Amino acid sequence: MSILERLSKEVPKRRPAGEHSPQYQATLQFVDEIEKAKELGYTWWQIGAAIKEELTDMGVWRESWQSCNTEKIFRQIKKAQA
């Protein structure tokens, strides 16, 4: 029996390469606005709070998400775009 056959009986604990979290996907639409907000001097806390409010208004925000992850997610997006 191969290791893939053995593993097929289990649920993977990580997402496949290239698959991103729903919060990452939701943040993608704000990349240009985040860059402009940083240029204008807004903090990551302010930007994260604004994104949370916007996604809440859109009915997309999940309570398990944290607005403090905005900087980390933004940096991941920029790294993936490079």
C-alpha positions in Angstrom: 0.0 0.0 0.0 1.4 3.4 -0.9 1.5 6.4 1.5 -1.1 8.2 -0.6 -3.4 5.3 -0.2 -2.9 5.4 3.5 -3.3 9.1 3.7 -6.5 9.0 1.6 -8.2 7.6 4.8 -7.5 10.8 6.6 -8.6 14.4 6.3 -5.7 16.8 5.4 -4.9 19.2 8.2 -3.6 22.0 5.9 -4.9 23.6 2.8 -3.4 22.6 -0.5 -0.7 24.9 -1.9 -2.3 28.0 -3.5 -5.6 27.7 -1.6 -6.1 30.6 0.7 -8.4 31.3 3.6 -11.7 33.0 3.1 -10.4 36.0 5.0 -7.5 36.2 2.6 -9.9 36.0 -0.3 -12.1 38.7 1.1 -9.1 41.0 1.8 -7.9 40.8 -1.9 -10.5 43.3 -3.0 -9.1 46.0 -0.7 -5.4 45.8 -1.7 -5.4 49.1 -3.6 -7.3 50.9 -0.9 -5.0 49.5 1.8 -2.0 50.8 0.0 -3.6 54.2 -0.3 -4.6 54.2 3.4 -1.0 53.4 4.4 0.3 56.3 2.2 -2.2 58.6 4.0 -0.9 57.5 7.4 -3.6 55.2 8.7 -2.5 52.5 11.1 -3.0 48.8 10.6 -5.5 48.8 13.5 -7.6 51.5 11.7 -7.4 49.8 8.4 -8.4 46.4 9.9 -11.3 48.0 11.7 -12.5 49.6 8.5 -12.3 46.4 6.6 -14.2 44.5 9.3 -16.9 47.1 9.2 -17.1 47.0 5.4 -17.2 43.2 5.3 -19.8 43.2 8.1 -22.0 45.5 6.0 -21.5 43.3 3.0 -22.6 40.3 5.1 -19.3 38.5 4.6 -17.4 39.0 7.9 -17.2 35.8 10.0 -16.9 36.1 13.8 -13.9 33.7 13.8 -11.9 36.3 11.8 -9.7 38.9 13.5 -9.2 42.3 12.1 -5.7 42.3 13.6 -4.7 39.8 10.9 -5.1 42.5 8.1 -1.4 43.4 8.0 -0.3 39.7 7.9 -2.8 38.9 5.1 -1.9 42.0 3.2 1.8 41.1 3.3 0.9 37.5 2.1 -1.0 39.0 -0.8 1.8 41.3 -1.8 4.3 38.5 -1.6 2.1 36.3 -3.8 1.8 39.1 -6.3 5.6 39.7 -6.6 
